[in-house]
Amino acid sequence: MSARHWHDSRWGTLALGLAFPAALALVWQGAAAKGIIDSSVWASPWLVAKAVATQVRDPQFWSDLGASLWRDAQGTVLGILLGLGAGLALGRSALARDFFGPTLDAAKAVPIFTWVPLLAVWLGSGEEGKIAFITLVTALPVLFNTAEGVRSLEARHLELIRLYHLGRLTTFRRVVLPGAGPAILRGVHQAVLFGWLATIGAEFLFEAGNGMGTNINGFKELYALDFVVADMLAIGLVGIIFDLGFGRIEKFLLRWREDSSP
């Protein structure tokens, strides 16, 4: 295989992508071994690797990971459903867009984490506040993408609705879903990724409960930075799995859309 073909292959792309972090880890480990950097502050890759091995054997780690995943699932599913419903309404109704549009556009300019103090006061620092925050974070990208996708449906789609007097369910299945499907899936894809980030953020910012964010906070208090980095790697790995996994689902569903489009 030529160098060009190797670079273009999946394994070649993966190897190239891993080259930089591998080189960085080697330099980092060498600097720690020679005492150039303080390993207690800049946890060396070797210490992080040992922390990873310890965490994998620790039932508490799996309990915290499971708690975060379950919290993420609840908030993300609820946010997707709410965002999808609101996005369809905004996309189909010019009156709804005129009434709610300016407020939603203004909401985009407000950093999402500024909602945390309000949610903590309204719902407390327990599960309700965390799930509400995740729901808010995940609903917005679905709402905006769905509304834009439905609003931009081609005239031929709208003419089909008028011509055949399609019902709401049939309209959604045969017209809206195929026509606005890419935009909707793009919003859901973003929601899946944002939901996981929001879950960890909520666990950092809300005091009560367990989870990966709470776990990192505990290690930070103990100054166990190798375990902090180990948990960061686990969080990142979950995010990559979500991204790649939903990417495959998105590709499959878009292929189904092409086969069933009117």
C-alpha positions in Angstrom: 0.0 0.0 0.0 1.4 3.4 -1.0 1.9 6.2 1.6 -1.0 8.1 0.1 -3.4 5.1 0.2 -2.3 4.4 3.8 -3.0 8.0 4.8 -6.5 7.8 3.2 -7.4 4.5 4.9 -9.3 4.4 8.1 -6.3 2.9 10.0 -4.0 5.5 8.5 -6.2 8.3 9.6 -6.5 6.8 13.1 -2.7 6.4 13.4 -2.1 9.9 12.2 -4.6 11.3 14.7 -3.0 9.4 17.6 0.5 10.5 16.6 0.4 13.9 18.3 -1.1 12.7 21.7 1.3 9.8 21.8 4.3 12.1 21.1 3.0 14.6 23.8 2.6 11.7 26.3 6.2 10.6 25.7 7.6 14.1 26.1 5.5 14.6 29.2 6.6 11.4 30.7 10.3 12.1 29.9 10.0 15.6 31.5 8.4 14.1 34.6 11.1 11.3 34.9 13.9 13.9 34.7 12.3 16.2 37.2 11.7 19.0 34.7 8.1 19.1 35.8 6.5 18.3 39.1 4.6 15.1 38.8 2.4 15.9 41.8 1.1 18.9 39.9 1.5 17.8 36.3 0.4 14.1 36.7 2.6 12.1 34.4 1.1 9.7 31.9 2.4 6.8 33.9 0.6 8.0 37.0 -2.5 8.6 35.0 -2.3 5.0 33.5 -2.0 3.6 37.0 -5.0 5.7 38.1 -7.0 4.4 35.1 -6.2 0.8 36.2 -7.3 1.6 39.7 -10.5 3.2 38.6 -11.5 0.3 36.3 -11.3 -2.0 39.3 -13.2 0.3 41.6 -17.0 -0.4 41.9 -17.5 3.3 43.0 -16.2 4.5 39.6 -18.7 2.3 37.7 -21.5 3.5 40.1 -20.6 7.1 39.4 -20.4 6.5 35.6 -23.8 4.7 35.7 -25.4 7.6 37.7 -24.1 10.1 35.1 -25.3 8.1 32.2 -28.7 7.6 33.6 -29.0 11.3 34.5 -27.8 12.2 31.0 -30.4 9.8 29.4 -33.3 11.3 31.3 -32.5 14.9 30.6 -31.5 14.4 27.0 -34.5 12.3 26.0 -36.8 14.9 27.7 -35.0 17.8 26.0 -35.1 16.2 22.6 -38.9 15.5 22.9 -39.6 19.1 24.1 -37.3 20.6 21.5 -38.8 18.5 18.7 -42.4 19.5 19.6 -41.6 23.2 20.0 -39.4 23.2 16.8 -42.2 21.6 14.7 -44.7 24.2 16.0 -42.4 27.1 15.3 -41.5 25.7 11.9 -45.1 25.2 10.8 -46.6 28.4 12.2 -45.5 31.9 11.1 -47.6 33.3 14.0 -45.6 31.2 16.5 -42.3 32.4 15.0 -43.3 36.0 15.2 -44.5 35.6 18.8 -41.7 33.5 20.2 -38.9 34.1 17.8 -37.4 37.3 19.3 -37.4 35.9 22.8 -35.7 32.7 21.6 -33.1 34.7 19.6 -32.4 36.8 22.7 -32.0 33.6 24.8 -29.2 32.5 22.4 -27.1 35.4 23.7 -27.4 34.3 27.4 -24.7 31.8 28.5 -26.5 28.6 29.4 -24.7 28.2 32.7 -26.3 31.4 34.0 -29.4 29.3 34.5 -27.8 27.2 37.2 -28.4 29.6 40.1 -32.0 30.0 39.2 -32.6 26.3 38.7 -30.9 25.6 42.0 -33.2 28.0 43.8 -36.4 26.8 42.0 -35.7 23.1 42.0 -32.9 22.6 44.5 -29.5 21.0 44.0 -30.8 17.5 43.7 -31.8 15.4 40.6 -34.6 17.8 39.6 -32.3 20.7 39.1 -29.7 18.7 37.3 -32.1 17.1 34.9 -33.8 20.4 34.3 -30.5 21.9 33.3 -29.6 19.0 31.0 -33.1 19.3 29.5 -32.7 23.0 28.8 -29.3 22.5 27.2 -30.5 19.7 24.9 -33.8 21.2 24.0 -32.4 24.3 22.4 -30.4 22.8 19.5 -33.2 20.4 18.6 -35.7 23.3 18.7 -33.7 25.7 16.5 -32.6 23.0 14.0 -36.1 21.5 13.7 -37.7 24.9 13.3 -35.3 25.9 10.6 -35.6 22.5 8.8 -39.4 22.6 8.7 -39.5 26.3 7.8 -37.2 25.7 4.8 -39.2 22.9 3.3 -39.4 23.2 -0.4 -42.6 24.5 -2.0 -43.2 21.1 -3.6 -43.6 19.6 -0.2 -46.1 22.2 1.0 -48.0 21.8 -2.3 -48.2 18.0 -1.7 -49.9 18.6 1.7 -52.5 20.9 0.1 -53.1 18.7 -2.9 -53.7 15.4 -1.0 -55.2 16.9 2.1 -52.8 14.9 4.3 -53.4 14.5 8.0 -51.0 15.6 10.6 -49.4 12.2 11.2 -49.1 11.4 7.5 -47.8 14.9 6.9 -45.1 14.4 9.5 -44.2 10.9 8.2 -44.3 11.5 4.5 -43.4 15.2 4.1 -41.9 16.8 7.2 -39.6 14.0 8.3 -38.1 13.3 4.9 -37.8 17.0 4.0 -36.6 18.3 7.4 -34.9 15.1 8.5 -31.3 16.2 8.1 -31.8 19.4 10.1 -33.7 17.5 12.8 -31.0 14.8 13.1 -28.4 17.5 13.2 -30.1 19.0 16.1 -30.5 15.7 17.9 -26.9 14.9 17.3 -25.9 18.1 18.9 -28.2 17.4 21.8 -26.7 14.0 22.4 -23.2 15.6 22.7 -24.3 18.7 24.6 -26.3 16.5 27.0 -23.3 14.6 28.1 -21.3 17.9 28.6 -24.3 19.4 30.5 -24.5 16.3 32.7 -20.8 16.7 33.8 -21.3 20.4 34.2 -24.4 20.0 36.3 -22.6 17.6 38.6 -19.8 20.2 39.0 -22.2 23.0 39.7 -25.0 21.3 41.7 -23.7 20.1 45.0 -25.9 17.0 45.8 -25.6 13.5 44.4 -23.0 11.3 42.8 -21.6 11.1 39.3 -18.5 11.7 37.3 -18.4 15.4 37.9 -18.8 14.9 41.6 -16.1 12.2 41.5 -13.7 14.7 39.9 -14.5 17.3 42.5 -13.7 14.8 45.2 -10.3 14.0 43.7 -9.6 17.7 43.2 -10.1 18.3 46.9 -7.7 15.4 47.6 -5.2 16.9 45.1 -5.2 13.5 43.3 -4.7 15.0 39.9 -3.8 11.7 38.3 -7.3 10.5 39.1 -8.8 13.7 37.9 -7.1 13.2 34.5 -8.2 9.5 34.5 -11.8 10.5 34.9 -11.4 13.2 32.3 -10.3 10.5 29.9 -13.3 8.3 30.7 -15.7 11.3 30.2 -14.0 12.0 26.8 -14.2 8.4 25.8 -18.0 8.3 26.5 -18.4 11.5 24.4 -16.5 10.0 21.5 -18.7 6.8 21.7 -21.8 9.0 21.7 -20.6 11.0 18.7 -19.5 8.0 16.6 -22.5 6.0 17.6 -25.1 8.6 16.7 -23.2 9.5 13.6 -23.8 5.9 12.3 -27.5 6.1 13.3 -27.8 9.5 11.5 -26.3 8.0 8.4 -28.7 5.1 8.5 -31.7 7.2 9.0 -30.8 9.6 6.2 -30.5 6.6 3.9 -34.0 5.5 5.0 -35.1 9.1 4.2 -33.8 8.9 0.7 -35.6 5.6 0.1 -39.0 6.9 1.4 -39.0 10.5 0.3 -42.0 11.5 -1.9 
